[in-house]
């Protein structure tokens, strides 16, 4: 079997605006005996139509001088097309390269294999799926990364390494996987069927015409240690003894940097005589303390969708002809069951429609309480539900509790909800219903996919298949009309409330007609499927998902409820429909004699915000005794405001003057990615610039973290969003520079309901919280709570009017010394 691996380098990531700078490809063969050979290669620099940004030159080592005399793409394209020919195309994230080629006049029609997608199926233990990490995962040196020919070769090698890893799986697993593959039309199916037929043997890589070394063994980097967060938690534990015997509702004021595992574990080991307790935690803390909780007599209740149901899974395995996407998902689960922790299915990396499929093999209260298991089958949720009602001490997560609280009214003596910010986030996520084009196609395709003739109804009568073919057309048509209407109205990369005015506008009328028609057809389809359930019981596995689509479309387009908010997200031409109840019900918290909610309630605005959100009336604020960390906080005088046209120049001048003088590690937080990249590219090319690393691509974060950990006196440019969103161990950091106040952007609810008071009622309290979280993460870097650390604000607004309240976490929770500085006395920062 012969294949063509290809890769492109360009001036950027936008196929419509950016140009190709290099094209590379390599033909390779995998023989019937499982041997790998390179055959021919193609490489060509290309003269782009636009300049190459400096950071792209640094990334690819392709300079303007390199491409000055290179041919343009129009001249290269015919030769590249001839070289690739009709071979199956292989590449890492190949859909991006193919889309780039199509936008530049070369639209390949043959099948393709995405090595990232294949790795996600057969390498569940991998933590990331970019090319650089995957090559390290297989202990192979990646040479000349971000050069087209070398990355093409690496993709080919990666595919072969994944095949060899499959060959070394247990024979029984390979047998089940091969059965699935044979019933599918997956492009890579024959490769893995071949490896199964060869048995468990490690075939060596054989070099063909290309004679240079293909791979060199290197020490495998243990990326997981960078994301363990073991060093992020505080070493000081809070004492909860003063609240154990209180009655009522309390906000327990906890400094941000003490909201760590030690405090949670201290509560678990607390008053032994206290019975009938509920402890609800954010997901991270919950995962870390589960074992300790069991030792202290707690029954642990995980998210319902984290309980694997072998009964449901076996039913899917025995389907005659599942869709290709479902087959790929089942393959992933087969490998995961053998190589990963069976009790942590939520750790399995998923994308797109796989989230729909996961629901089919995990716990469902209404199903798992009643199904009959065969000998050898297990259902984890069924066991859990039997013990739930009789448990006196319950440990759960915020997300999980939203399901368990519905089962039966359960009154506790003492309930503690840890970290109000994560509590709010989980409530909002759980309360929001979402529907997208891909999701609808995935659900309908479970029954029958007319394009691939797969699905549980692939053997149904012609009339039924015709209904599905018609529905697929209507799905594409409805979402297409909606997307075109939004683009015509210039509603892109935005949220839009579907209120009465919008419903009556021309933008919405045509999509509404299309979706109303689609909703009626799906209702007819649901009725047809229900009639077939007696003949084909497997249909019951999917009917619930189809009903969800039916109910969703009816709610948004046909009969909208008065107490529900409907809106849409438009992002890069893709639309997601959403709705949720306008008012949150405090019944989520359950009933307890003592209800305690932890958080940092330093500001009255924060207290008022969460009192309103949780519908908690007259909550008493309790401050626990803690030690304070020493901080030096520097506030600006005379710096331009963010709206001043000179602010960018002032920021650059500040960094250029001070970066060479900084000792130790420095973290610089930006408000926007474009400002970060502009600043980095504008810095002068001096030796000290080698100390600066800029976070551009989230997937390469671990690489930047390595640099930041090992480089002498490093400086890391990060956006606030990336810093707070991604979990990693931040090495001992001496200095934090905040260029702009990180105002929290209000969501659709806040804008709609707060209107004129959205700034004071939402943005201010949420920004106070955000600054506290940033400072906490900085404080807990490396040697926790040791010595003095510097925080430097460059946003002049921090000292003006209402914004001075944003400093309340620093003055309340830390032993902070405040200093003013100006452009004329920057030496203050080094005294």
C-alpha positions in Angstrom: 0.0 0.0 0.0 1.4 3.4 -1.1 0.6 6.7 0.4 1.7 10.4 0.1 2.4 12.4 3.2 2.3 16.2 2.7 2.7 19.4 4.7 2.7 23.1 4.0 4.3 26.1 5.6 2.8 29.5 5.2 2.7 33.1 6.4 -0.1 32.4 8.9 -3.2 30.3 9.6 -5.9 32.0 7.4 -6.3 30.1 4.1 -8.0 33.1 2.5 -5.5 35.8 3.5 -2.2 34.0 4.0 0.3 32.6 1.4 2.2 29.3 1.1 5.9 29.6 1.7 6.9 25.9 1.4 5.4 22.7 0.1 6.7 19.3 1.0 5.6 15.7 0.4 7.0 12.2 0.5 5.7 8.9 -1.0 6.0 5.9 1.3 4.9 2.3 1.3 3.8 -0.2 3.9 4.2 -3.7 2.5 2.1 -6.8 3.1 4.7 -8.0 5.6 4.4 -4.8 7.6 7.6 -3.1 6.5 7.9 0.7 6.0 9.8 2.3 3.1 10.2 5.9 1.9 10.1 6.1 -1.9 10.3 9.6 -3.3 10.2 13.1 -1.9 9.2 16.6 -3.0 10.3 19.9 -1.5 10.0 23.5 -2.8 10.2 26.9 -1.2 7.5 29.3 -2.5 7.5 33.0 -2.9 4.5 34.3 -0.9 2.3 37.2 -2.0 2.5 38.9 1.4 5.4 39.5 3.8 6.3 36.7 6.3 5.7 37.9 9.9 8.8 37.8 12.0 7.4 35.2 14.5 6.6 32.9 11.5 10.2 33.4 10.3 11.5 32.5 13.8 9.1 29.4 13.9 9.9 28.0 10.4 13.4 29.3 9.8 12.1 30.5 6.4 13.2 34.1 5.9 12.3 36.7 3.3 15.7 36.2 1.8 15.1 32.4 1.4 12.0 32.9 -0.7 13.1 36.0 -2.6 14.0 34.1 -5.8 11.7 31.2 -5.2 8.9 30.4 -7.8 5.4 31.5 -7.0 2.7 29.0 -6.1 1.1 29.1 -9.5 4.3 27.7 -10.9 4.8 25.1 -8.2 1.2 23.9 -8.1 1.2 21.7 -11.2 4.4 19.8 -10.2 3.1 19.3 -6.6 -0.3 18.1 -8.0 1.5 15.6 -10.2 3.7 14.3 -7.4 0.8 13.7 -5.0 -1.3 12.1 -7.7 -4.2 9.9 -6.6 -2.5 8.4 -3.6 -4.2 8.5 -0.2 -2.9 11.6 1.6 -1.4 11.4 5.1 -0.7 14.3 7.3 -0.9 15.8 10.8 -4.1 17.8 11.1 -4.3 17.2 7.4 -7.7 18.9 7.0 -6.0 22.3 7.6 -3.4 21.7 4.8 -6.1 20.4 2.4 -8.3 23.5 3.1 -5.2 25.7 2.5 -4.5 24.0 -0.8 -8.1 24.2 -1.9 -8.2 27.9 -1.3 -5.1 28.2 -3.4 -6.5 26.4 -6.4 -5.6 22.8 -5.6 -8.6 20.7 -4.4 -7.6 17.1 -3.9 -10.6 14.7 -4.0 -9.0 11.5 -2.8 -9.2 10.0 0.7 -6.9 11.2 3.5 -5.6 10.0 6.9 -5.2 12.5 9.7 -2.4 11.2 12.0 -3.8 13.4 14.8 -7.2 11.6 14.5 -5.6 8.2 14.4 -3.5 8.9 17.4 -6.5 10.1 19.4 -8.1 6.7 18.7 -5.1 4.4 19.4 -3.0 6.4 21.9 -5.4 7.3 24.7 -2.5 7.8 27.1 -1.1 10.7 25.2 -1.7 14.0 26.9 -1.5 16.1 23.7 -1.9 15.4 20.1 0.4 17.9 18.3 3.1 16.5 16.1 6.0 17.4 18.4 4.5 15.8 21.5 3.4 12.7 19.7 6.9 12.1 18.3 8.3 12.4 21.8 5.5 10.1 23.0 7.0 7.4 20.7 10.5 8.3 21.7 11.5 9.7 18.3 13.4 12.8 17.6 11.6 15.4 15.6 14.1 17.1 13.3 13.6 20.4 11.5 10.1 20.9 12.9 7.9 23.3 10.9 9.7 22.6 7.6 7.4 21.0 5.1 9.3 17.9 3.9 10.5 17.0 7.4 7.0 17.3 8.9 5.7 15.2 6.0 8.2 12.4 6.9 7.4 12.7 10.6 3.7 12.3 9.8 4.4 9.1 7.9 6.7 7.7 10.6 4.0 8.6 13.2 1.4 6.7 11.4 3.6 3.6 11.3 4.5 3.9 15.0 0.8 4.0 15.8 0.3 0.9 13.7 3.1 -0.9 15.6 1.6 0.1 18.9 -1.7 -1.4 17.9 0.1 -4.6 16.8 1.4 -5.0 20.4 -2.0 -4.8 22.0 -3.5 -8.0 23.4 -4.8 -10.4 20.8 -8.4 -10.4 22.1 -8.5 -6.6 21.9 -7.1 -6.6 18.3 -9.7 -9.2 17.4 -12.6 -7.0 18.6 -11.1 -4.0 16.9 -10.6 -5.8 13.7 -14.2 -6.9 13.7 -15.2 -3.2 14.0 -12.8 -2.1 11.3 -14.1 -4.7 8.8 -17.6 -3.3 9.1 -16.4 0.2 8.5 -15.3 2.3 5.6 -12.5 4.1 7.6 -9.6 5.0 5.3 -7.0 3.5 7.6 -8.9 0.2 8.2 -6.8 -2.0 6.0 -3.6 -0.9 7.7 -4.7 -2.0 11.1 -6.3 -5.2 9.9 -2.9 -5.9 8.3 -1.1 -5.3 11.6 -3.5 -7.6 13.4 -2.9 -10.4 10.9 0.9 -10.2 11.5 0.5 -11.0 15.2 2.3 -9.5 18.1 5.7 -8.7 16.6 7.8 -5.6 16.6 8.7 -4.8 12.9 11.7 -2.7 12.4 11.6 0.5 10.3 13.2 -0.2 6.9 14.8 2.8 5.0 14.2 3.0 1.3 15.7 5.5 -1.2 16.0 8.2 1.4 19.1 7.1 3.2 19.4 9.7 6.1 18.4 8.4 9.6 14.7 8.6 10.1 14.6 8.4 13.9 16.9 8.7 16.8 15.8 7.5 20.3 15.6 10.2 22.9 14.6 10.4 26.5 10.8 10.6 26.6 9.7 13.8 28.2 7.2 13.3 31.0 4.9 16.1 30.1 2.4 15.2 32.8 4.6 16.5 35.6 4.2 20.0 34.1 0.5 19.8 34.5 0.2 17.9 37.8 -0.6 21.1 39.9 0.8 19.4 42.9 3.0 22.4 43.6 0.1 24.9 43.0 -1.7 24.2 46.2 -1.0 26.0 49.4 1.0 24.3 52.1 -1.2 26.0 54.8 -4.5 24.5 55.7 -7.6 26.3 57.0 -9.2 25.4 60.3 -13.0 25.0 60.0 -13.7 24.2 63.7 -15.5 27.5 64.3 -18.2 26.8 61.7 -19.0 23.1 62.5 -21.7 23.9 65.1 -23.2 27.0 63.5 -26.7 26.9 62.0 -27.8 28.9 59.0 -26.2 30.0 55.7 -22.6 31.3 55.6 -20.2 32.8 53.1 -16.8 31.5 54.4 -14.2 34.1 53.4 -11.2 32.2 52.2 -8.1 33.8 50.7 -7.5 32.8 47.1 -4.1 31.3 47.8 -5.5 29.1 50.6 -8.3 27.5 48.5 -6.1 24.4 48.0 -6.1 20.7 48.8 -4.7 21.0 52.3 -7.7 23.0 53.4 -10.1 20.5 51.8 -8.3 17.5 53.4 -8.3 19.3 56.7 -12.1 19.5 56.5 -12.3 15.8 55.6 -10.3 14.9 58.8 -12.4 17.4 60.9 -15.0 16.8 63.6 -15.5 13.0 63.6 -18.9 13.3 65.4 -20.4 15.3 62.6 -22.8 13.1 60.6 -25.0 13.5 57.5 -22.5 15.7 55.7 -22.3 16.9 52.1 -19.0 18.2 50.7 -19.2 19.4 47.1 -15.9 20.3 45.3 -14.7 21.6 41.9 -13.6 18.8 39.7 -9.8 19.1 40.3 -10.0 19.1 44.1 -12.6 16.3 43.9 -10.3 14.0 41.9 -7.4 14.7 44.2 -9.1 13.9 47.5 -11.3 10.9 46.6 -9.1 8.3 48.2 -8.6 10.3 51.4 -12.3 10.9 51.6 -13.1 7.1 51.6 -10.6 6.6 54.4 -12.6 9.2 56.4 -15.9 7.4 55.9 -17.2 9.4 52.9 -19.2 7.8 50.1 -17.9 9.2 46.8 -20.3 10.1 44.1 -18.7 11.1 40.8 -20.3 12.7 37.7 -22.9 10.3 36.3 -21.3 10.4 32.9 -18.0 9.2 34.4 -19.4 5.8 35.2 -18.7 3.3 32.4 -21.7 1.1 31.5 -20.4 -2.2 29.9 -24.0 -3.2 29.2 -24.5 -0.2 26.9 -21.0 -0.5 25.4 -21.5 -4.2 24.4 -24.8 -3.4 22.7 -23.0 -0.8 20.6 -20.2 -3.3 19.8 -22.7 -5.8 18.5 -24.4 -3.3 16.0 -24.3 -4.7 12.5 -23.0 -1.6 10.7 -22.4 1.4 12.9 -21.5 4.7 11.3 -17.8 5.4 10.7 -17.6 8.0 13.3 -19.2 5.7 15.9 -16.9 2.9 14.9 -13.9 5.2 15.4 -15.2 6.1 18.9 -15.7 2.4 19.8 -12.2 1.6 18.7 -11.0 4.4 21.0 -12.9 3.0 23.9 -11.6 -0.5 23.3 -8.0 0.7 23.5 -8.7 3.0 26.4 -10.3 0.1 28.4 -7.1 -1.9 28.0 -4.5 0.9 28.6 -6.1 3.5 30.8 -7.9 3.9 34.1 -11.4 2.4 33.5 -12.9 4.5 36.2 -12.0 7.9 34.7 -13.6 8.0 31.3 -13.9 11.7 31.5 -10.2 12.0 31.2 -10.4 10.4 27.7 -9.7 13.2 25.1 -12.7 13.7 22.9 -13.8 16.1 20.2 -16.9 17.1 18.3 -19.5 14.3 17.9 -17.6 12.0 20.3 -19.2 13.8 23.2 -22.6 12.6 21.9 -21.3 9.1 21.6 -19.9 9.1 25.2 -23.4 9.6 26.5 -24.3 6.3 25.0 -21.9 4.2 27.0 -22.0 6.1 30.4 -24.4 6.2 33.2 -28.1 7.1 32.8 -30.1 7.0 36.0 -33.3 6.0 34.4 -31.6 3.2 32.4 -28.9 1.9 34.9 -31.4 1.4 37.7 -33.3 -1.2 35.8 -31.2 -3.0 33.1 -30.4 -6.7 33.5 -26.7 -7.4 33.3 -25.3 -10.5 31.7 -22.7 -12.6 33.5 -19.4 -10.8 33.5 -20.9 -7.4 32.6 -20.6 -4.4 35.0 -22.4 -1.1 35.4 -20.6 1.2 37.8 -23.6 3.6 38.2 -26.0 0.8 39.2 -23.8 0.0 42.2 -23.5 3.7 43.1 -27.2 4.3 43.1 -27.9 1.5 45.5 -25.7 3.2 48.2 -26.6 6.8 47.6 -29.8 7.1 49.8 -28.1 5.5 52.8 -24.9 7.4 52.9 -24.2 9.6 55.9 -21.1 11.4 54.5 -21.2 12.4 50.8 -18.3 13.7 48.7 -19.2 14.8 45.2 -18.3 17.5 42.6 -20.4 20.6 41.8 -21.2 19.2 38.4 -22.2 15.7 39.7 -24.3 17.1 42.5 -26.7 18.8 40.0 -27.7 15.3 38.9 -27.9 13.6 42.3 -29.9 16.4 44.0 -32.7 15.5 41.5 -33.0 11.9 42.6 -34.5 12.4 46.0 -34.8 15.3 48.5 -31.9 14.7 50.9 -31.5 16.9 53.9 -28.0 17.2 55.4 -26.9 18.5 58.8 -24.0 20.2 57.2 -23.3 21.1 53.6 -20.1 22.7 52.4 -19.8 24.0 48.7 -16.1 24.7 48.0 -15.1 27.6 45.7 -18.1 29.7 44.7 -16.5 30.7 41.4 -16.3 27.1 40.1 -19.8 26.5 41.6 -21.2 29.3 39.5 -19.4 28.1 36.4 -20.7 24.5 36.7 -24.3 25.7 37.3 -24.2 27.9 34.2 -22.7 25.1 32.0 -25.2 22.5 33.3 -28.2 24.8 32.8 -27.4 25.6 29.2 -28.7 23.5 26.4 -26.6 23.5 23.2 -27.2 22.3 19.6 -24.9 22.6 16.5 -24.9 21.3 13.0 -22.3 18.7 13.7 -24.2 17.5 16.7 -27.5 17.1 14.8 -25.8 15.2 11.9 -24.1 12.9 14.4 -27.3 12.0 16.2 -29.3 11.4 13.0 -26.3 9.5 11.5 -26.5 7.0 14.3 -29.6 5.7 12.8 -28.7 6.0 9.1 -26.0 7.9 7.2 -27.0 8.0 3.5 -23.6 9.2 2.4 -21.8 6.1 3.8 -24.8 3.7 4.0 -24.0 3.0 7.6 -26.0 3.1 10.9 -28.2 0.9 12.9 -31.0 1.2 10.2 -28.7 0.5 7.2 -30.8 -2.6 6.5 -34.2 -0.8 6.8 -36.7 -0.5 4.0 -36.2 2.1 1.3 -38.9 4.4 2.6 -37.2 4.8 6.0 -33.8 5.4 4.4 -35.4 8.0 2.2 -36.7 9.9 5.2 -33.1 10.0 6.6 -31.7 11.2 3.3 -34.3 14.0 3.2 -33.6 15.0 6.8 -29.9 15.2 6.2 -30.6 17.7 3.3 -32.9 19.7 5.5 -30.3 19.8 8.4 -27.6 21.2 6.0 -30.2 23.6 4.4 -31.5 25.0 7.8 -28.1 25.7 9.3 -26.8 27.0 5.9 -29.7 29.5 5.7 -29.1 30.6 9.3 -25.4 31.1 8.7 -25.9 33.0 5.5 -28.5 35.2 7.1 -26.2 36.0 10.0 -23.3 36.8 7.7 -25.5 39.1 5.6 -26.4 40.9 8.7 -22.8 40.9 9.8 -23.5 38.9 12.9 -20.3 36.9 13.1 -18.0 36.0 16.0 -20.8 37.2 18.3 -23.7 36.3 20.5 -27.2 37.3 19.7 -30.3 37.0 21.9 -33.2 35.6 20.0 -35.8 38.0 21.5 -39.1 39.1 20.0 -37.6 41.9 17.9 -35.0 39.4 16.4 -37.7 36.9 15.7 -39.7 39.4 13.7 -36.6 40.5 11.7 -35.8 39.4 8.2 -32.5 37.9 9.5 -34.5 35.3 11.5 -37.7 34.7 9.5 -36.2 32.5 6.8 -34.1 30.3 9.1 -37.1 30.0 11.4 -39.2 28.6 8.5 -36.5 26.1 7.6 -36.0 24.9 11.2 -39.7 24.7 11.8 -40.0 22.4 8.8 -37.0 20.4 10.1 -38.5 20.1 13.5 -41.7 18.6 12.1 -39.8 16.1 10.0 -37.8 15.0 13.0 -41.0 14.5 15.0 -42.3 12.3 12.2 -38.9 10.5 12.3 -39.2 9.9 16.0 -42.6 8.3 15.5 -41.3 6.1 12.7 -38.3 5.0 14.9 -40.6 4.2 17.8 -42.6 1.8 15.7 -39.4 0.0 14.7 -38.2 -0.4 18.3 -40.0 -3.7 18.7 -38.2 -5.2 15.7 -34.9 -3.6 16.5 -34.3 -3.0 20.3 -31.0 -1.3 19.5 -32.9 1.8 18.4 -33.7 2.6 22.1 -30.0 3.4 22.6 -30.3 6.4 20.3 -34.0 7.5 20.6 -33.3 9.7 23.6 -30.8 11.8 21.6 -33.2 12.2 18.8 -35.9 13.4 21.2 -33.4 15.9 22.5 -33.0 17.4 19.0 -36.8 17.4 18.5 -37.4 19.2 21.9 -34.6 21.7 21.3 -35.8 22.8 17.9 -39.4 23.1 19.1 -38.3 25.2 22.1 -36.1 27.6 20.0 -38.1 27.9 16.7 -41.7 26.6 17.2 -43.0 27.2 20.7 -40.5 29.2 22.7 -41.2 29.4 26.5 -41.7 32.7 28.2 -39.3 32.0 31.1 -36.4 30.8 28.8 -33.7 32.8 27.2 -32.7 31.7 23.7 -29.6 32.9 21.9 -27.0 31.9 19.3 -23.2 32.0 19.1 -21.7 32.7 15.8 -18.0 31.9 15.5 -16.0 31.7 12.3 -19.1 30.9 10.3 -20.2 28.1 12.6 -23.4 28.6 14.7 -24.4 27.1 18.0 -28.0 27.4 19.2 -28.4 27.8 23.0 -31.1 28.2 25.6 -31.6 28.0 29.4 -34.0 29.1 32.1 -33.8 32.8 32.9 -33.7 32.3 36.6 -31.5 29.9 38.5 -33.2 27.8 41.2 -31.4 27.6 44.6 -32.8 24.1 44.9 -29.5 23.0 43.3 -27.8 23.5 46.7 -30.2 21.1 48.4 -31.3 21.4 52.0 -29.0 21.6 55.1 -29.2 22.9 58.6 -25.8 24.5 58.0 -25.0 25.7 54.5 -21.5 27.0 54.0 -20.1 28.3 50.7 -16.4 29.2 50.5 -14.9 31.9 48.4 -13.0 35.2 48.6 -15.7 37.7 49.7 -13.3 40.6 50.4 -15.6 43.0 48.5 -19.2 43.9 49.2 -19.9 43.8 45.5 -18.7 40.2 45.4 -20.9 39.3 48.3 -24.0 41.0 46.8 -23.3 39.3 43.4 -23.2 35.7 44.8 -26.1 36.4 47.2 -28.2 37.3 44.2 -26.9 34.5 41.9 -27.4 31.7 44.5 -30.6 33.2 45.9 -29.0 33.2 49.4 -30.7 35.7 51.7 -28.9 37.3 54.7 -25.8 35.0 54.4 -23.3 35.8 57.2 -19.7 36.3 56.2 -17.2 34.4 58.3 -13.5 35.2 58.0 -11.1 32.4 59.0 -7.8 33.2 60.6 -4.8 33.0 58.2 -1.3 34.1 57.8 -0.5 36.7 55.2 2.1 36.5 52.3 4.4 39.5 51.8 3.7 41.4 48.6 5.2 44.5 47.0 2.5 46.1 44.8 3.6 48.9 42.4 0.9 51.2 41.0 1.6 53.5 38.0 1.6 57.3 38.0 1.4 59.3 34.8 1.2 56.3 32.4 -1.1 56.7 29.3 -4.6 55.1 29.7 -5.5 52.1 27.5 -7.4 54.4 25.1 -4.5 56.7 24.7 -2.9 56.2 21.2 0.6 56.3 22.9 -0.1 53.4 25.3 1.5 50.8 23.0 4.7 52.8 22.7 4.8 53.4 26.5 4.4 49.7 27.1 7.2 48.8 24.7 9.5 51.4 26.2 8.8 50.1 29.7 9.5 46.5 28.8 12.6 47.4 26.7 14.1 49.3 29.7 13.3 46.8 32.3 13.5 43.3 30.8 17.4 43.4 30.7 17.4 44.3 34.4 15.0 41.7 35.7 16.4 38.8 37.7 14.6 35.6 38.4 11.4 34.7 36.5 8.9 37.3 35.2 5.4 36.8 34.0 3.8 39.4 31.7 0.0 39.2 31.3 -1.7 40.7 28.2 -5.4 41.4 27.7 -5.4 40.3 24.0 -3.4 37.9 21.9 -2.9 40.4 19.1 -1.3 42.9 21.6 1.0 40.1 22.9 2.2 39.2 19.4 2.7 42.8 18.3 4.7 43.5 21.4 6.9 40.4 21.0 7.6 41.1 17.3 8.4 44.8 18.0 11.0 44.1 20.7 14.5 44.8 19.4 16.7 41.9 18.4 19.1 41.9 21.3 20.7 39.1 23.2 18.2 39.5 26.1 15.3 38.8 23.7 16.4 35.1 23.9 15.1 35.2 27.5 11.5 36.0 26.3 9.0 33.4 25.2 5.6 34.4 23.8 2.5 32.2 24.2 1.0 32.0 20.7 -0.5 28.5 20.3 -2.2 26.9 23.3 -1.1 23.4 22.2 2.6 24.4 22.5 2.1 25.6 26.1 4.1 22.8 27.6 7.1 23.7 25.4 7.0 27.3 26.6 6.7 26.1 30.1 9.9 24.0 29.7 11.7 27.1 28.4 10.4 29.2 31.3 11.5 26.5 33.8 15.0 26.1 32.5 16.1 29.4 31.1 18.1 31.9 33.2 16.0 35.0 34.1 13.2 34.1 31.7 10.2 36.3 30.7 7.0 34.7 29.6 4.3 36.6 27.7 0.9 35.2 28.3 -2.7 36.3 27.9 -4.8 36.4 31.1 -7.2 34.0 29.4 -4.5 31.4 28.8 -3.0 31.9 32.2 -6.3 31.2 34.1 -7.7 28.6 31.7 -4.8 26.1 31.4 -3.7 24.1 34.4 0.1 23.7 34.8 2.7 23.9 37.6 4.0 27.5 37.5 7.7 27.5 38.6 8.8 29.8 41.2 8.0 33.3 39.8 9.4 36.4 41.3 7.5 39.1 39.4 4.1 39.6 37.8 3.4 42.5 35.4 -0.3 43.2 34.6 -0.4 45.4 31.5 -4.2 46.0 31.6 -6.9 45.5 34.2 -8.3 42.1 33.2 -12.0 43.0 33.2 -14.3 40.0 33.0 -16.3 40.2 29.8 -20.1 39.9 30.6 -22.0 37.0 29.0 -25.3 37.2 27.3 -27.4 37.0 30.5 -25.6 39.8 32.2 -25.9 42.2 29.3 -29.6 41.3 28.8 -30.8 41.5 32.4 -28.5 44.0 34.1 -28.4 46.5 31.2 -27.4 49.8 32.7 -26.0 48.3 35.8 -24.0 45.5 34.1 -20.7 47.1 35.0 -21.3 47.5 38.7 -23.4 44.3 39.1 -21.3 41.9 37.1 -18.1 43.2 35.6 -16.7 44.8 38.9 -17.3 41.8 41.2 -16.1 39.3 38.6 -13.0 41.4 37.9 -12.2 41.5 41.7 -12.4 37.7 41.7 -10.3 37.5 38.5 -7.5 39.7 40.0 -7.6 37.6 43.1 -7.2 34.3 41.1 -4.3 35.8 39.1 -2.5 36.9 42.3 -3.2 33.5 44.0 -1.7 31.6 41.1 1.3 33.8 41.2 1.7 33.6 44.9 1.6 29.8 44.8 4.3 29.4 42.2 7.3 27.3 43.3 8.2 27.8 46.9 4.8 28.6 48.2 4.3 31.8 50.3 8.0 32.4 50.8 9.7 35.8 50.7 8.6 39.0 48.9 7.1 39.0 45.4 6.4 41.9 43.1 3.2 42.8 41.3 3.5 45.6 38.8 0.3 47.2 37.3 0.8 49.3 34.2 -2.9 50.3 33.8 -3.4 53.8 35.2 -7.1 53.1 35.8 -6.2 50.8 38.8 -5.7 53.9 41.0 -8.7 55.9 39.8 -12.3 56.2 41.0 -14.2 52.9 41.4 -11.3 50.8 40.2 -9.4 51.2 43.4 -11.7 48.5 44.9 -10.1 46.0 42.5 -7.1 46.1 44.9 -9.2 44.8 47.8 -8.0 41.2 47.5 -4.4 42.4 47.8 -5.0 44.5 50.8 -7.3 42.0 52.6 -5.6 38.7 52.1 -1.9 39.6 51.7 0.6 41.7 53.6 0.9 44.2 50.8 3.1 47.2 50.6 1.9 49.6 48.0 4.3 51.9 46.0 3.7 54.4 43.3 6.1 54.7 40.4 6.4 56.7 37.2 8.4 56.4 34.0 11.0 58.7 35.5 11.7 56.6 38.6 11.6 53.0 37.4 14.6 52.3 39.7 12.0 52.0 42.5 11.2 48.5 41.1 14.7 47.3 41.9 15.2 48.6 45.4 
